[in-house]
């Protein structure tokens, strides 16, 4: 009974250590993600078809957020949104595997002095969390996360977890029982899939090697299995996504399976020379030397696999396309062009994609205003179908992005909250401008059906007012797209001119009605057009000034 209790107690300590390690990883990931948001944006902004830069971006982003699984999910989201091609995504996935090895190196550096420093870091991080300044709180989250990683590692390697001779003997018996490469790889796959973190799995293996519980030759195969197990997160993330996103997950899985197969054969055949080589690089029987051997192997595996498979990116893409066929998409099915729900896990990237989606929405609004103004001025009704299709996309984008921003707002804080507040208002203003464009076209359509038109003076008035609206649209679009404040004074001035113009144009129209130079049947349409253009001006001012501070769409 005492033996069972001792085993149970050791298992609890081991699980507690793993739990604290994962919490620390999550804290550190979250802090790095938020504080390095601009860096991630710059990296992702450099996405190209260059394979080497793709590997660098993948490694860089993963090093920033300390999670290859998060990078994979983010890439799947970007591919699903159509922002990234399979050819661009594949090297990034390869690079992510390299970036994740940093955690293993960090774990292997553990020693008594380093541990004391990390414990102090955890305490300092908790204290920094009481500050109100956002950057200090983020730094505190990073420090406490880093410290908790080593607290978890030390709990796992403590006397309570592995110190008992009986526990040590039990583990040695277990590993002796499964001392077969394929079984060890399977253990690595299952363990990593269960805890959803290859970093945590690698940390546990490195710690067990450092305590002498797990022989190095067996640990190497478990590490290989962990690299396959980490693909489970990406495979799950691809469920419900489009065909290309499923292909990214398949490529990630295939990449690690091929790498594992190659290294399994090499390590299986040349086990002794490889072990001797690792020992020669890191001599000694101290825990750090033992742990660095595993960490070094992890780095070598991922770097070598990437070097071997990088020339075969096209073949991997063709293979994934052959396995996963495209589904026929309904013509009426509307989807966001740049945003995917999976991007919520990386708020800085999600906000970047929201901005792209809104830029696209703005372009459609600009197109519809141009088409509807031409319809009023020239009676050109040939573009009605295109205008209606654009309006459907504008309405869908408004509702879909609003829902996405509501979900995203729960995952962000600080200055990003201000940005999201501004985006809510801009979406509303753009959607209203789109509605006005549709109304202008309906005015032109009804007048054409009734075979009536504005007087020449009336047409000239609408033309002058429309020209100012189009100028405002250009300025507000430039302000929002490029965060350019230079045109804002001109934008405000134009809005005031249009307010005055509305009064003068309506007064002139009533004079023409009284003189009989204008048909009374067009009066409701003329008034609606002039009033609608004035309201569009109000919305465009709101959009333009949204880059200064979030404002409400209080004008109509």
Secondary structure per residue as TSV (DSSP state, phi and psi in degrees):
chain	resnum	aa	ss	phi	psi
A	1	X	-	360.0	-42.4
A	2	X	H	-62.5	-37.8
A	3	X	H	-64.2	-41.1
A	4	X	H	-64.0	-42.9
A	5	X	H	-63.8	-37.8
A	6	X	H	-66.4	-41.6
A	7	X	H	-64.9	-42.7
A	8	X	H	-62.4	-43.9
A	9	X	H	-62.0	-41.9
A	10	X	H	-64.0	-39.9
A	11	X	H	-63.5	-41.0
A	12	X	H	-61.4	-44.0
A	13	X	H	-62.9	-40.8
A	14	X	H	-63.3	-47.1
A	15	X	H	-64.4	-38.0
A	16	X	H	-63.1	-41.3
A	17	X	H	-62.8	-43.5
A	18	X	H	-61.9	-42.6
A	19	X	H	-61.9	-46.6
A	20	X	H	-64.3	-39.2
A	21	X	H	-60.0	-47.7
A	22	X	H	-65.3	-40.6
A	23	X	H	-61.5	-44.0
A	24	X	H	-60.1	-43.1
A	25	X	H	-60.5	-43.5
A	26	X	H	-64.8	-42.5
A	27	X	H	-60.4	-48.3
A	28	X	H	-66.1	-40.7
A	29	X	H	-60.2	-47.0
A	30	X	H	-61.9	-44.3
A	31	X	H	-65.3	-44.6
A	32	X	H	-65.2	-38.8
A	33	X	H	-61.7	-46.5
A	34	X	H	-73.0	-42.7
A	35	X	H	-76.0	-25.8
A	36	X	T	-106.4	24.5
A	37	X	H	-57.9	-44.8
A	38	X	H	-65.1	-37.8
A	39	X	H	-61.8	-41.8
A	40	X	H	-63.5	-40.2
A	41	X	H	-62.3	-42.5
A	42	X	H	-64.5	-42.2
A	43	X	H	-61.3	-48.7
A	44	X	H	-69.5	-25.0
A	45	X	H	-70.0	-15.1
A	46	X	T	-97.6	13.2
A	47	X	-	-59.0	128.9
A	48	X	-	-144.7	-174.1
A	49	X	S	-88.1	3.5
A	50	X	-	-75.7	120.0
A	51	X	H	-64.6	-39.9
A	52	X	H	-67.7	-39.8
A	53	X	H	-68.0	-32.8
A	54	X	H	-62.6	-44.3
A	55	X	H	-62.3	-42.4
A	56	X	H	-62.8	-41.7
A	57	X	H	-63.8	-45.2
A	58	X	H	-60.9	-44.6
A	59	X	H	-66.2	-40.7
A	60	X	H	-65.3	-48.2
A	61	X	H	-62.6	-42.1
A	62	X	H	-66.9	-37.8
A	63	X	H	-64.0	-33.8
A	64	X	H	-69.9	-48.3
A	65	X	H	-97.8	-3.1
A	66	X	T	56.6	39.8
A	67	X	-	-160.4	110.8
A	68	X	H	-68.8	-31.1
A	69	X	H	-63.9	-43.0
A	70	X	H	-64.0	-39.8
A	71	X	H	-63.3	-43.2
A	72	X	H	-62.3	-44.2
A	73	X	H	-63.6	-41.0
A	74	X	H	-62.7	-43.4
A	75	X	H	-63.9	-40.6
A	76	X	H	-60.6	-41.6
A	77	X	H	-62.4	-41.9
A	78	X	H	-68.9	-37.2
A	79	X	H	-68.8	-41.4
A	80	X	H	-62.4	-32.6
A	81	X	T	-82.8	-3.3
A	82	X	T	80.7	10.9
A	83	X	S	-80.0	-30.2
A	84	X	S	-127.7	140.8
A	85	X	-	-88.7	166.9
A	86	X	H	-62.4	-37.6
A	87	X	H	-64.4	-33.1
A	88	X	H	-79.5	-35.8
A	89	X	H	-72.4	-35.5
A	90	X	H	-60.0	-49.5
A	91	X	H	-63.2	-31.7
A	92	X	H	-65.4	-40.6
A	93	X	H	-62.6	-40.8
A	94	X	H	-62.4	-44.1
A	95	X	H	-64.1	-32.8
A	96	X	H	-61.3	-36.1
A	97	X	H	-64.6	-32.9
A	98	X	H	-73.0	-43.6
A	99	X	H	-60.0	-32.1
A	100	X	T	-74.0	-13.5
A	101	X	H	-70.9	-15.5
A	102	X	H	-60.3	-37.9
A	103	X	H	-60.8	-42.9
A	104	X	H	-62.2	-39.9
A	105	X	H	-64.4	-42.3
A	106	X	H	-60.7	-43.6
A	107	X	H	-63.0	-41.2
A	108	X	H	-68.0	-21.0
A	109	X	T	-77.4	-2.1
A	110	X	-	-60.4	125.8
A	111	X	-	-148.9	179.4
A	112	X	H	-60.1	-45.9
A	113	X	H	-68.4	-41.1
A	114	X	H	-64.4	-39.2
A	115	X	H	-60.3	-44.7
A	116	X	H	-60.7	-40.7
A	117	X	H	-63.1	-40.5
A	118	X	H	-70.5	-36.7
A	119	X	H	-61.3	-42.8
A	120	X	H	-63.3	-37.8
A	121	X	H	-62.0	-42.2
A	122	X	H	-61.8	-44.6
A	123	X	H	-64.4	-45.9
A	124	X	H	-61.0	-38.6
A	125	X	H	-62.8	-40.1
A	126	X	H	-64.3	-43.2
A	127	X	H	-63.4	-39.7
A	128	X	H	-66.4	-23.5
A	129	X	T	-66.0	-16.2
A	130	X	T	-84.5	-10.9
A	131	X	-	-74.1	153.5
A	132	X	S	-87.4	-24.0
A	133	X	-	-67.0	128.2
A	134	X	H	-61.3	-42.1
A	135	X	H	-66.5	-36.7
A	136	X	H	-67.3	-39.9
A	137	X	H	-64.3	-39.9
A	138	X	H	-65.2	-42.5
A	139	X	H	-62.6	-37.0
A	140	X	H	-64.9	-40.6
A	141	X	H	-63.6	-39.8
A	142	X	H	-64.3	-46.4
A	143	X	H	-64.1	-44.8
A	144	X	H	-67.6	-36.6
A	145	X	H	-63.6	-45.8
A	146	X	H	-61.6	-42.9
A	147	X	H	-64.7	-41.9
A	148	X	H	-65.3	-31.3
A	149	X	H	-56.6	-45.7
A	150	X	H	-78.6	-27.3
A	151	X	H	-62.5	-46.1
A	152	X	H	-61.9	-42.7
A	153	X	H	-62.0	-40.3
A	154	X	H	-73.6	-29.9
A	155	X	H	-65.8	-41.4
A	156	X	H	-64.3	-35.2
A	157	X	T	-97.2	9.0
A	158	X	S	-73.8	167.2
A	159	X	I	-59.8	-36.2
A	160	X	I	-65.5	-32.8
A	161	X	I	-86.7	-51.0
A	162	X	I	-122.3	-0.5
A	163	X	I	-73.8	-23.6
A	164	X	S	-70.6	131.7
A	165	X	H	-57.7	-35.1
A	166	X	H	-67.0	-41.3
A	167	X	H	-65.7	-43.3
A	168	X	H	-60.3	-43.8
A	169	X	H	-64.7	-38.4
A	170	X	H	-62.9	-46.9
A	171	X	H	-64.2	-41.3
A	172	X	H	-62.2	-38.6
A	173	X	H	-64.9	-41.7
A	174	X	H	-62.5	-47.5
A	175	X	H	-69.1	-29.2
A	176	X	H	-67.3	-34.2
A	177	X	H	-70.3	-35.6
A	178	X	T	-106.7	27.1
A	179	X	-	-73.2	67.2
A	180	X	S	-145.3	125.3
A	181	X	H	-48.0	-46.7
A	182	X	H	-66.9	-36.4
A	183	X	H	-66.5	-40.5
A	184	X	H	-65.9	-39.4
A	185	X	H	-62.8	-41.9
A	186	X	H	-61.5	-40.6
A	187	X	H	-60.4	-44.8
A	188	X	H	-61.8	-40.9
A	189	X	H	-63.0	-50.9
A	190	X	H	-64.8	-45.9
A	191	X	H	-61.2	-45.4
A	192	X	H	-67.5	-39.7
A	193	X	H	-63.9	-35.8
A	194	X	H	-69.5	-43.8
A	195	X	H	-92.1	-3.7
A	196	X	T	57.8	34.0
A	197	X	-	-157.2	110.8
A	198	X	H	-69.0	-28.8
A	199	X	H	-64.1	-44.0
A	200	X	H	-66.0	-43.0
A	201	X	H	-62.0	-44.4
A	202	X	H	-62.8	-40.9
A	203	X	H	-60.2	-41.8
A	204	X	H	-64.6	-44.9
A	205	X	H	-62.6	-45.9
A	206	X	H	-60.3	-42.3
A	207	X	H	-64.4	-42.1
A	208	X	H	-65.6	-36.0
A	209	X	H	-67.1	-39.8
A	210	X	H	-64.6	-30.4
A	211	X	H	-87.5	-6.8
A	212	X	T	86.0	3.0
A	213	X	S	-71.8	-37.4
A	214	X	S	-116.3	119.4
A	215	X	-	-64.1	147.4
A	216	X	H	-59.7	-41.9
A	217	X	H	-63.4	-30.7
A	218	X	H	-79.7	-36.3
A	219	X	H	-60.8	-34.4
A	220	X	H	-61.0	-39.9
A	221	X	H	-72.0	-35.1
A	222	X	H	-65.4	-39.1
A	223	X	H	-60.9	-40.6
A	224	X	H	-62.0	-42.6
A	225	X	H	-64.9	-35.1
A	226	X	H	-62.1	-32.4
A	227	X	H	-69.0	-27.9
A	228	X	H	-78.8	-40.6
A	229	X	H	-60.2	-31.0
A	230	X	T	-68.1	-17.1
A	231	X	H	-72.2	-17.4
A	232	X	H	-58.2	-40.6
A	233	X	H	-59.9	-45.8
A	234	X	H	-66.1	-38.9
A	235	X	H	-62.8	-41.6
A	236	X	H	-66.3	-38.5
A	237	X	H	-66.5	-25.5
A	238	X	T	-81.2	-10.3
A	239	X	T	-64.6	126.6
A	240	X	T	86.4	-4.6
A	241	X	S	-88.3	178.0
A	242	X	-	-77.3	177.7
A	243	X	H	-61.2	-40.4
A	244	X	H	-64.0	-37.1
A	245	X	H	-66.2	-40.1
A	246	X	H	-62.4	-35.3
A	247	X	H	-66.8	-37.0
A	248	X	H	-60.9	-45.8
A	249	X	H	-62.6	-39.3
A	250	X	H	-66.4	-41.6
A	251	X	H	-62.6	-43.1
A	252	X	H	-58.3	-46.5
A	253	X	H	-64.6	-46.5
A	254	X	H	-62.9	-42.0
A	255	X	H	-55.5	-48.9
A	256	X	H	-72.4	-33.5
A	257	X	H	-66.2	-44.9
A	258	X	H	-62.9	-45.8
A	259	X	H	-60.5	-42.4
A	260	X	H	-65.0	-41.3
A	261	X	H	-62.4	-44.2
A	262	X	H	-63.0	-48.5
A	263	X	H	-71.8	-30.9
A	264	X	H	-61.1	-45.7
A	265	X	H	-62.9	-43.9
A	266	X	H	-65.0	-49.1
A	267	X	H	-67.5	-37.2
A	268	X	H	-61.7	-44.3
A	269	X	H	-79.1	-42.2
A	270	X	S	-112.6	42.1
A	271	X	H	-58.1	-50.6
A	272	X	H	-62.6	-49.5
A	273	X	H	-59.2	-38.9
A	274	X	H	-66.3	-45.1
A	275	X	H	-60.8	-44.6
A	276	X	H	-62.9	-38.2
A	277	X	H	-64.4	-45.5
A	278	X	H	-62.9	-40.0
A	279	X	H	-66.4	-37.3
A	280	X	H	-67.3	-33.3
A	281	X	H	-73.3	-36.0
A	282	X	S	-127.8	75.1
A	283	X	-	-72.3	160.9
A	284	X	S	106.3	160.5
A	285	X	S	-109.6	11.0
A	286	X	S	-72.2	155.1
A	287	X	H	-54.2	-40.7
A	288	X	H	-63.3	-42.5
A	289	X	H	-63.5	-43.4
A	290	X	H	-61.2	-42.1
A	291	X	H	-72.3	-37.5
A	292	X	H	-64.7	-27.8
A	293	X	H	-63.3	-42.9
A	294	X	H	-67.6	-45.3
A	295	X	H	-61.2	-42.2
A	296	X	H	-63.6	-40.5
A	297	X	H	-62.4	-40.1
A	298	X	H	-60.7	-43.4
A	299	X	H	-64.7	-47.1
A	300	X	H	-60.2	-43.1
A	301	X	H	-58.1	-51.4
A	302	X	H	-71.0	-39.0
A	303	X	H	-67.7	-44.4
A	304	X	H	-65.6	-44.5
A	305	X	H	-59.7	-40.8
A	306	X	H	-64.4	-44.1
A	307	X	H	-61.6	-41.2
A	308	X	H	-69.3	-41.2
A	309	X	H	-95.4	-12.4
A	310	X	H	-58.6	-38.0
A	311	X	T	-67.3	-12.6
A	312	X	T	-108.1	28.2
A	313	X	H	-59.9	-45.3
A	314	X	H	-60.4	-40.8
A	315	X	H	-67.0	-38.4
A	316	X	H	-64.3	-40.2
A	317	X	H	-65.9	-44.3
A	318	X	H	-61.7	-41.1
A	319	X	H	-61.1	-45.2
A	320	X	H	-65.6	-36.6
A	321	X	H	-69.0	-33.3
A	322	X	H	-70.6	-36.7
A	323	X	H	-76.6	-43.3
A	324	X	S	-110.9	110.1
A	325	X	-	-83.5	154.4
A	326	X	-	-71.6	140.9
A	327	X	-	-94.1	145.5
A	328	X	-	-70.6	127.5
A	329	X	-	-96.1	134.2
A	330	X	-	-64.8	137.9
A	331	X	T	-64.0	-29.7
A	332	X	T	-86.3	-4.1
A	333	X	-	-77.3	122.4
A	334	X	-	-103.1	135.2
A	335	X	-	-138.4	156.2
A	336	X	-	-68.7	145.3
A	337	X	S	-83.7	-35.5
A	338	X	S	-122.0	-9.4
A	339	X	-	-112.8	139.9
A	340	X	-	-135.5	142.5
A	341	X	G	-56.1	-30.0
A	342	X	G	-66.6	-17.6
A	343	X	G	-74.6	-9.7
A	344	X	G	-60.2	-27.3
A	345	X	G	-68.9	-17.5
A	346	X	S	-127.4	82.8
A	347	X	H	-52.3	-42.1
A	348	X	H	-59.5	-41.0
A	349	X	H	-70.3	-39.1
A	350	X	H	-59.7	-44.5
A	351	X	H	-64.1	-38.4
A	352	X	H	-61.0	-41.4
A	353	X	H	-73.3	-33.5
A	354	X	H	-60.6	-42.5
A	355	X	H	-60.6	-42.0
A	356	X	H	-63.2	-41.7
A	357	X	H	-63.4	-39.4
A	358	X	H	-71.9	-33.9
A	359	X	H	-60.9	-41.5
A	360	X	H	-65.2	-42.8
A	361	X	H	-60.8	-41.2
A	362	X	H	-61.0	-41.9
A	363	X	H	-61.5	-38.8
A	364	X	H	-67.7	-40.0
A	365	X	H	-62.6	-44.3
A	366	X	H	-60.4	-42.2
A	367	X	H	-64.3	-42.6
A	368	X	H	-68.4	-37.9
A	369	X	H	-62.3	-43.2
A	370	X	H	-61.7	-45.4
A	371	X	H	-65.0	-42.1
A	372	X	H	-71.2	-36.1
A	373	X	H	-65.8	-40.9
A	374	X	H	-62.3	-37.3
A	375	X	H	-63.2	-40.3
A	376	X	H	-71.7	-44.9
A	377	X	H	-72.0	-42.0
A	378	X	H	-112.0	-7.3
A	379	X	-	72.1	21.3
A	380	X	-	-83.7	107.1
A	381	X	-	-106.2	15.6
A	382	X	T	-75.3	-17.2
A	383	X	T	-101.9	18.5
A	384	X	H	-61.1	-42.5
A	385	X	H	-63.7	-42.9
A	386	X	H	-64.1	-40.5
A	387	X	H	-63.4	-42.8
A	388	X	H	-64.4	-40.2
A	389	X	H	-64.4	-41.8
A	390	X	H	-63.0	-41.3
A	391	X	H	-64.4	-36.2
A	392	X	H	-63.0	-41.3
A	393	X	H	-67.3	-40.0
A	394	X	H	-61.1	-47.1
A	395	X	H	-63.7	-43.6
A	396	X	H	-63.2	-45.3
A	397	X	H	-60.8	-41.2
A	398	X	H	-59.0	-49.9
A	399	X	H	-71.0	-42.3
A	400	X	H	-68.3	-42.5
A	401	X	H	-68.3	-35.3
A	402	X	H	-61.3	-44.8
A	403	X	H	-63.1	-41.8
A	404	X	H	-63.6	-42.8
A	405	X	H	-66.4	-34.3
A	406	X	H	-62.3	-44.4
A	407	X	H	-65.9	-41.1
A	408	X	H	-68.4	-33.1
A	409	X	H	-61.5	-24.8
A	410	X	T	-74.9	-16.6
A	411	X	T	-103.2	-0.9
A	412	X	-	-124.7	168.7
A	413	X	-	-155.5	-176.9
A	414	X	T	66.6	-140.4
A	415	X	H	-63.3	-28.1
A	416	X	H	-65.2	-26.5
A	417	X	H	-62.8	-39.3
A	418	X	H	-63.9	-42.0
A	419	X	H	-61.8	-46.2
A	420	X	H	-64.0	-40.6
A	421	X	H	-59.0	-41.0
A	422	X	H	-65.3	-41.2
A	423	X	H	-63.3	-38.4
A	424	X	H	-56.2	-45.6
A	425	X	H	-69.6	-40.5
A	426	X	H	-62.8	-42.3
A	427	X	H	-57.4	-45.1
A	428	X	H	-62.8	-43.9
A	429	X	H	-65.8	-43.0
A	430	X	H	-63.7	-40.5
A	431	X	H	-63.7	-38.0
A	432	X	H	-69.3	-37.9
A	433	X	H	-62.6	-40.4
A	434	X	H	-60.7	-40.9
A	435	X	H	-62.3	-42.0
A	436	X	H	-63.8	-38.6
A	437	X	H	-60.1	-42.2
A	438	X	H	-63.4	-39.0
A	439	X	H	-64.6	-39.9
A	440	X	H	-61.7	-41.3
A	441	X	H	-65.7	-39.1
A	442	X	H	-64.7	-35.4
A	443	X	H	-61.4	-48.3
A	444	X	H	-61.8	-39.4
A	445	X	H	-66.5	-45.7
A	446	X	H	-65.0	-40.4
A	447	X	H	-64.6	-37.3
A	448	X	H	-66.3	-39.8
A	449	X	H	-63.9	-38.0
A	450	X	H	-86.3	-3.5
A	451	X	T	56.9	45.3
A	452	X	-	-123.1	160.0
A	453	X	-	-151.8	163.2
A	454	X	-	-71.4	157.5
A	455	X	-	-67.2	167.4
A	456	X	H	-60.6	-40.0
A	457	X	H	-64.9	-39.3
A	458	X	H	-63.4	-42.8
A	459	X	H	-62.5	-41.1
A	460	X	H	-64.7	-38.5
A	461	X	H	-62.0	-47.7
A	462	X	H	-62.0	-38.0
A	463	X	H	-64.6	-44.3
A	464	X	H	-65.0	-41.2
A	465	X	H	-68.2	-40.1
A	466	X	H	-63.5	-37.9
A	467	X	H	-61.6	-40.2
A	468	X	H	-67.8	-37.2
A	469	X	H	-63.6	-44.1
A	470	X	H	-64.8	-35.4
A	471	X	H	-65.7	-42.7
A	472	X	H	-61.9	-39.0
A	473	X	H	-63.4	-42.0
A	474	X	H	-62.4	-43.6
A	475	X	H	-66.9	-46.0
A	476	X	H	-67.3	-35.2
A	477	X	H	-66.5	-41.9
A	478	X	H	-65.0	-40.0
A	479	X	H	-62.3	-45.3
A	480	X	H	-74.3	-45.0
A	481	X	H	-64.2	-46.0
A	482	X	H	-111.0	7.7
A	483	X	-	51.7	43.7
A	484	X	-	-98.7	115.4
A	485	X	-	-90.4	-6.5
A	486	X	T	-59.6	-35.1
A	487	X	T	-89.3	-0.3
A	488	X	H	-63.6	-41.0
A	489	X	H	-59.3	-42.4
A	490	X	H	-64.1	-37.7
A	491	X	H	-61.7	-45.4
A	492	X	H	-65.3	-39.3
A	493	X	H	-63.8	-43.4
A	494	X	H	-62.6	-38.6
A	495	X	H	-63.3	-39.7
A	496	X	H	-67.5	-39.1
A	497	X	H	-62.3	-39.6
A	498	X	H	-69.8	-36.4
A	499	X	H	-58.6	-45.0
A	500	X	H	-69.6	-38.8
A	501	X	H	-61.9	-38.9
A	502	X	H	-57.3	-47.1
A	503	X	H	-62.1	-45.9
A	504	X	H	-67.3	-39.8
A	505	X	H	-67.3	-40.9
A	506	X	H	-66.3	-38.8
A	507	X	H	-63.9	-44.6
A	508	X	H	-62.2	-38.1
A	509	X	H	-63.6	-42.3
A	510	X	H	-66.5	-33.0
A	511	X	H	-65.5	-43.5
A	512	X	H	-63.9	-38.3
A	513	X	H	-61.5	-43.6
A	514	X	H	-65.6	-35.2
A	515	X	H	-79.8	-13.1
A	516	X	T	82.4	10.2
A	517	X	-	-86.4	-0.2
A	518	X	S	-136.4	138.1
A	519	X	-	-72.5	128.6
A	520	X	G	-63.6	-23.7
A	521	X	G	-68.3	-21.5
A	522	X	G	-90.0	-7.3
A	523	X	H	-55.8	-47.5
A	524	X	H	-61.6	-36.3
A	525	X	H	-70.8	-40.9
A	526	X	H	-64.0	-46.2
A	527	X	H	-62.0	-41.8
A	528	X	H	-64.5	-40.7
A	529	X	H	-65.5	-46.2
A	530	X	H	-65.0	-45.0
A	531	X	H	-64.6	-39.3
A	532	X	H	-64.2	-41.7
A	533	X	H	-63.5	-38.7
A	534	X	H	-64.5	-37.2
A	535	X	H	-70.2	-36.7
A	536	X	H	-59.2	-42.0
A	537	X	H	-58.4	-41.9
A	538	X	H	-60.3	-45.8
A	539	X	H	-64.9	-37.7
A	540	X	H	-68.1	-34.1
A	541	X	H	-63.9	-44.2
A	542	X	H	-56.8	-45.6
A	543	X	H	-64.0	-47.1
A	544	X	H	-60.3	-42.7
A	545	X	G	-82.2	-1.1
A	546	X	G	-66.1	-21.5
A	547	X	G	-76.7	-15.7
A	548	X	T	-85.8	-47.1
A	549	X	S	-163.8	154.3
A	550	X	-	-65.9	128.5
A	551	X	-	-126.6	153.8
A	552	X	-	-85.2	149.7
A	553	X	-	-84.4	73.1
A	554	X	-	-92.0	-0.5
A	555	X	-	-102.4	147.4
A	556	X	-	-134.0	360.0
